[in-house]
Amino acid sequence: MKLINKCSLVIVALLTSVILSFGQNALVRGNVYDKESGEPISFANVFLENTTKGTTTDIDGFYTLADIEPGDYFLVSTFIGYDTARVAITLTKNDIEYVSLNLAESSVNLGTVSISASRQTDRTEVKISKVSVSQKQIKALPSVGGEADIAQYLQVIPGVISTGDQGGQLYIRGGSPVQNKILLDGLTIYNPFHSIGFFSVFETEVIKNVDVLTGGFNAEHGGRISAIVDIQTREGNKVKHGGFVSASPFAAKAMIEGPISKWSEGEGSSSFLFTAKRSLIDQTSKSLYGYAAQDPDVGLPFSFQDLYGKLNFKSANGSNINVFGFKFEDQFNDPGLANISWDNGGFGANFNLIPATSNIIMSGAVGYTNYVLGFEQSGDDERSSAIKEFGANIDFKFFGNNSEFAYGIDLRSIRTDFIFNNPFNQIIDQAQSTTEISGYMRYRQVIGGLVIEPSIRFMYYASQRTFSPEPRLGMKYNVNDNLRFKFAGGLYSQNLISTSNERDIVNLFNGFLSGPTEQVRGLDGQNLDNKLQTSRHLVLGTEYDLTDRIQLNAEGYYKDFPRLITVNRNKLSNAEPDYIEEEGEAYGIDFTAKYEAPRLYVWATYSHGYVNRFDGEQTYPTVFDRRHNMNFLATYDLDSDATWQASVRWNFGSGFPFTQTQGFYNYQSFFNGPGTLYETNNPENVGILYSEDRNDGRLPSYHRLDLSLVKKIQFTKYFGMEITASLTNAYNRDNIFYFDRVEYDRVNQLPTIPSLAAKVTF
């Protein structure tokens, strides 16, 4: 602890001194837009002609050039597929200018961009254990049921493990779902995936960018000990009204968007966007996919509905505010297994302010989300879980010469309500409110070929009365233009815990609890004083641009979990604590190869990992400890106009661990205590004797091939159609879903599922 405090003091002193070093001559900042649509252009080049000053725009099309000598310049912006924009500017000492640049589409057809412009940021940002996913990449994946979805793309990212087609959850480099924070426009989404594992709550057509941080992330993010998935949605069309409607055997969707006040060069604008999605598979499967269901009369028992709306208001100087709301619902109802329903509703606002006379960018978000989960299972009592969160944060960012300094504060108020009756009739419940307060500082400096990014986060958990300083460090060294080495490490903490049943490979009930204030039995059998969950990350990696089209990446990681809090599901009496301590570790290596050409995109990954836990008695692999995981994705445009597109994805995963069965017995509950008539009672339930060695068996391996073919037809400039034919699990692999130990019955994931979808855009 003393070492942590010393490291924290050193980083704080360094970051504080940085504030005084941002003296500069002049600064130019602004946005780069598409001249016709007003859409921001990400990763465009912006530079001062005949100087060494240059940068690229961020995901919002924003750029900053700092520490510029006074004088007359030409500010230039370029991007493949657009004509060059060139603007004359005059700068004086300490001048701060906002200049927007509007690029017109080139009259010369340059074809598809072969190399992503974002690769230029690889040399100036650490970007370790970070994968950024665009809407275009999501659509490149073979779309299950003809519906492209981020849930399907996340599964091809190295280090990400999925439990399958049904009831799927994501495990990221050894972290369970509760240890991963999912953000939508800055708001926490507690369950982003529907019961049928192909679909998330997010509509692909409104996604602007997804950042997946699989470990070693800097201090801008906190409150989770494994990973971050940050989803940002785009703004509505600022020029014309339009949208789409689509239908497939799986779902029907619609979107409408348009301007409230139209965009024009040098002026502000406002727009709206609304999407709706509803499942059809519970009805269509009875006639189309009855063979895939346990009961053809019931069909595939999945249903969901998602609604999302957004308003955007943008000023002439690039400042903007977004107001949004959502309502997501899901139900899994299989009479022979379980009835699960959940809904997640919320609303919020985020903003980005660019003061005219200050070298500072202010951003932030405020919002409320409410997640409610109900569960009924044959032979079990009801379980329920609810979590409400109100959050607000504000961030500040300064730009210097090849440097950036950011800091911010965050406030979260969380309420959890949970009740669970275990097989021994012991009730575990919680009704608790807590507050999390945090702040951070981060600095990034480019010095020649070296990029260094120290940061620190301070977390205070009110219910635990615990203060957690969390220093973190990221570094990258550019050996040359093609070869880079990188490093990241840090400390992380969280208060939230999950109630998932560790014996189930597919967890159907994912309740949420705040960190307990009552007794927690430690690994040594004594009660814990500090109940905060913590982790330590270490990541080493390298990037190599083999050619202009081929990029290779390798990262080795180690995550140490010295304190994890879990529900004591085997509690036998009121004398036992509701919660127990575990510890664990996760380590492995991830490889990625990417090839980009004008008409061909290939993405291949391989992950080799180990995830272990220690419960005080034995070390055991977790149920998501997959040794080998491989993904291959390829997309090819069959013609030069990209009106025909073929995609293929193949996934292989070695078997998950499970605890083997030793035998069965007639189960007496003894709910009536010593008065139970065990001699004459006829036991209604069968008890299971599990192996003493936890998770000592391995399920069969998983592999699946998905194919899709897309035809795009453009009738007019704004009116078109898209037809998608897809084949999921093309060679009909029998992948296990779960095994009924008592009935000795294996239930598989989905078999071959053909689909045809149609989408009309206007």
C-alpha positions, -999 to +999 in steps of 0.1 A: +000+000+000+029+024+008+043+017-027+009+025-043+007+058-024+042+067-034+035+060-071+003+080-068+022+110-054+048+109-081+022+108-109+001+136-093+032+158-090+041+150-127+006+158-139+002+189-119+035+203-132+022+196-167-005+223-164+021+250-161+039+238-193+011+246-218+023+281-227+021+285-264+022+310-292-011+304-310-036+276-315-060+266-343-088+241-338-120+232-356-140+205-373-138+189-407-172+183-423-186+167-455-196+198-475-229+183-487-242+164-456-226+182-427-213+149-413-180+150-395-151+134-413-130+112-389-092+108-394-089+135-420-055+151-424-051+187-413-019+207-416-003+241-421+011+243-455+050+244-458+054+236-420+058+205-399+026+212-380-001+186-388-026+162-372-056+140-379-092+146-368-107+125-341-139+104-344-160+136-342-140+153-370-123+176-344-087+187-347-062+209-328-029+224-338-010+240-309+021+261-303+021+279-337+044+309-344+025+341-353+022+347-390+002+340-422-006+304-432-027+282-454-046+256-434-051+225-455-073+194-450-072+162-472-090+129-472-092+102-498-123+105-519-126+143-513-111+174-529-085+193-508-098+222-487-074+252-483-081+283-461-059+313-455-055+323-418-035+349-399-024+342-363-011+365-336+006+356-303-017+338-279-043+337-306-070+310-305-088+304-337-117+281-346-117+271-383-141+246-398-131+229-431-157+216-455-146+189-479-165+182-512-166+147-526-141+143-554-153+142-590-126+116-597-135+081-585-106+069-564-122+037-554-125+023-520-100+035-494-074+008-491-057+019-459-076+032-430-067+068-422-069+059-385-036+040-388-018+074-387-028+076-350-010+044-343+023+063-342+011+091-318-013+072-294-006+043-271-037+023-282-027-008-263-055-034-258-078-011-277-099-020-308-120+007-325-150-007-345-169+013-371-203+008-384-188-003-417-168-030-400-199-043-382-217-046-415-187-065-430-194-094-408-217-122-420-250-111-406-269-137-387-305-137-398-296-108-422-292-085-392-257-070-387-251-064-349-223-053-327-229-084-305-217-105-334-186-084-341-174-082-305-170-120-306-143-117-333-121-093-312-090-111-297-094-118-260-132-118-261-149-151-253-186-157-259-206-185-243-226-192-275-257-186-296-283-186-267-280-167-235-246-156-246-224-134-224-190-118-231-159-125-211-130-102-218-094-114-210-104-132-179-131-108-167-167-119-161-195-098-175-200-078-143-163-068-145-168-051-179-184-017-182-207-011-212-214+025-220-239+040-244-233+077-250-217+078-215-245+059-198-240+025-182-260-003-198-262-033-174-273-059-198-266-050-235-273-085-250-305-102-257-312-138-247-305-150-282-268-142-283-267-128-319-283-095-310-275-065-287-298-037-277-279-013-300-291-005-335-262-008-360-274+020-382-269+046-354-235+034-342-207+059-349-179+041-331-172+014-306-140+014-285-133-020-269-106-017-242-097-052-232-072-043-204-046-017-193-069+012-200-060+047-187-076+066-158-104+081-179-123+049-172-130+035-137-154+014-116-145-019-134-116-043-130-114-059-164-126-041-195-145-012-211-168-012-241-176+024-251-204+028-277-211+062-293-240+069-315-241+093-345-262+123-350-293+125-372-291+137-408-287+175-408-297+180-444-326+157-454-353+135-439-348+098-444-345+064-429-351+027-435-374-002-428-362-038-428-375-073-421-361-107-416-373-139-399-355-127-368-366-091-365-383-061-380-366-027-377-372+009-387-354+042-384-363+078-392-340+108-390-337+144-403-329+180-396-349+202-372-329+232-385-308+224-416-270+225-417-252+251-438-216+261-439-206+283-409-240+280-391-254+258-364-279+230-369-301+205-351-314+171-359-333+141-346-330+103-349-353+075-338-350+037-341-373+008-333-366-029-334-388-059-326-381-096-327-401-120-349-382-152-343-406-165-316-434-165-342-416-173-375-395-201-360-427-222-355-430-226-393-394-218-405-371-232-378-392-256-358-364-282-361-342-258-341-365-257-311-370-282-283-407-279-288-418-270-324-451-257-311-433-232-289-406-223-314-374-205-305-385-188-272-368-154-277-385-121-279-372-085-276-380-049-283-356-019-285-364+018-288-339+046-290-342+083-298-317+112-300-318+150-305-286+169-315-280+207-313-248+220-328-235+256-328-214+273-355-182+269-335-185+231-331-200+229-296-229+205-294-253+189-270-272+156-274-304+145-256-313+108-258-335+081-243-340+044-246-362+015-237-349-021-241-369-052-233-361-089-235-379-122-227-368-159-228-397-182-221-391-219-224-417-239-204-392-267-199-363-245-187-370-210-174-390-178-179-367-147-178-377-112-185-358-079-182-361-043-193-337-014-192-349+022-196-331+054-193-324+089-206-296+113-206-276+141-222-240+147-232-222+178-244-190+191-259-182+228-254-155+247-273-149+281-256-139+308-281-110+323-261-096+294-241-074+265-249-098+240-233-124+216-244-152+207-219-173+176-223-196+156-200-227+136-196-256+132-172-282+105-172-304+079-154-308+041-162-330+015-146-325-022-151-350-048-138-347-086-141-371-113-132-365-151-132-387-181-128-374-217-131-391-250-127-384-263-092-369-231-080-383-200-062-384-167-080-354-145-082-353-108-090-328-081-094-330-044-100-304-017-103-309+020-108-280+044-115-278+082-118-245+094-132-229+127-140-194+136-152-175+165-166-141+164-183-116+191-194-089+188-220-059+210-230-037+206-261+000+215-264+027+208-289+025+170-294+009+167-260-025+165-243-036+170-207-071+159-194-088+157-161-123+152-148-147+142-120-175+116-119-204+110-096-225+078-095-255+071-073-266+035-074-295+016-059-297-022-059-327-044-049-321-082-050-337-113-036-326-149-041-338-182-024-311-208-027-317-246-029-313-248+009-342-223+015-317-197+026-327-162+014-300-138+002-313-103-003-301-067-005-317-033-007-289-008-007-280+027-020-245+038-025-224+066-041-192+065-060-172+096-064-141+097-086-116+120-103-088+115-127-058+132-145-041+120-177-012+133-197+001+123-231+033+134-247+050+125-279+088+128-277+104+117-310+094+081-314+083+077-277+047+082-266+042+083-228+008+085-211+008+085-172-026+089-155-042+084-121-077+079-109-091+084-074-121+063-064-142+067-033-169+041-025-193+055+001-209+022+012-175+007+017-160+039+032-130+031+011-107+054-009-087+038-038-058+056-055-052+039-089-020+049-108-017+038-144+008+041-172+008+035-209+038+038-233+047+032-269+080+033-288+081+037-325+113+018-336+106+030-372+075+037-393+065+001-394+075-014-360+061-003-326+064-017-290+039-008-264+032-013-226+004-006-202-003-013-165-023-001-136-045-007-106-083-010-109-113-014-085-150-019-085-178-023-060-204-041-081-208-079-079-229-104-099-251-133-088-245-156-118-245-193-110-209-204-116-220-240-122-239-229-154-219-225-185-247-204-199-258-180-171-295-173-175-297-151-144-273-122-141-284-101-111-264-072-097-254-063-061-235-035-046-205-045-026-217-059+007-215-039+040-222-070+060-198-099+068-177-114+041-158-146+048-122-143+037-099-169+022-085-175+057-119-181+072-120-147+090-142-117+082-128-092+058-121-056+067-116-043+031-143-057+008-134-037-023-127-058-054-094-050-071-072-060-100-038-053-114-031-053-152+001-057-171+001-057-210+031-059-234+026-058-271+040-050-306+026-037-338+042-044-372+031-031-406+043-059-428+032-041-459+009-011-466-020-035-466-010-060-439-009-052-402+001-076-374-004-072-337+006-093-307-002-086-270+006-106-239-013-098-208-016-106-171-045-097-149-042-103-111-075-103-091-063-103-054-098-098-041-131-109-056-164-110-037-190-136-046-224-147-034-223-177-010-248-198-030-241-229-009-251-212+024-268-238+047-279-217+076-283-181+088-251-185+108-231-185+075-222-153+057-240-143+025-207-135+008-173-151+004-139-140-009-120-154-038-089-145-057-077-152-092-056-145-122-059-144-160-030-144-185-025-152-221-015-139-255-035-125-284-025-123-321-042-103-348-036-101-386-054-076-408-054-072-445-071-043-463-074-039-501-098-019-522-122-048-525-110-073-499-109-071-461-095-100-440-093-102-402-078-132-384-072-136-346-059-163-323-061-162-284-045-185-259-055-179-224-058-192-188-083-180-162-081-194-126-098-187-093-089-198-057-119-201-033-099-209-001-099-246-007-088-252-043-076-235-074-099-241-103-105-229-139-135-207-144-164-218-166-152-193-193-116-206-193-112-212-230-076-223-239-078-216-276-101-193-295-097-185-333-117-162-356-114-157-394-134-130-411-133-121-448-154-097-469-151-093-506-168-069-530-177-090-561-179-060-584-161-026-586-192-007-575-196-028-544-232-037-552-225-074-545-207-083-512-198-118-499-187-124-463-175-154-443-167-159-407-154-191-390-149-194-352-133-222-332-132-224-294-118-252-273-142-267-246-153-248-215-146-264-181-175-279-160-178-298-127-184-335-134-212-355-118-203-383-094-238-396-086-274-389-076-294-392-044-329-387-031-329-351-019-345-343+015-348-306+021-353-307+059-372-274+056-391-284+088-360-289+108-357-319+131-395-325+127-390-335+090-405-370+084-376-382+064-384-419+069-418-417+053-414-386+030-412-394-007-385-370-020-397-349-049-362-338-061-331-356-071-299-344-056-266-343-075-232-354-061-206-332-078-170-340-082-147-327-054-125-311-080-143-280-093-145-277-130-124-308-136-141-317-169-142-301-204-171-297-227-167-305-264-151-278-286-172-252-304-169-242-340-192-225-365-192-212-401-214-183-411-219-170-447-237-141-462-243-125-495-255-089-499-270-072-530-274-034-530-298-018-555-299+020-558-330+032-576-323+070-571-298+090-551-317+085-519-339+055-525-325+020-525-328-016-514-305-041-497-312-078-498-292-101-476-291-139-478-273-156-448-265-191-436-257-195-399-238-226-388-234-236-424-222-271-418-246-278-390-222-283-362-237-297-329-224-272-304-236-278-268-259-253-251-264-271-218-267-307-204-296-318-182-277-339-157-309-354-142-326-363-175-293-371-191-302-350-221-279-328-241-294-296-256-274-280-285-270-245-297-288-235-329-284-257-360-281-245-396-303-213-399-309-199-434-324-165-437-334-138-462-337-102-452-347-071-471-341-034-462-354-003-480-337+030-475-351+064-483 
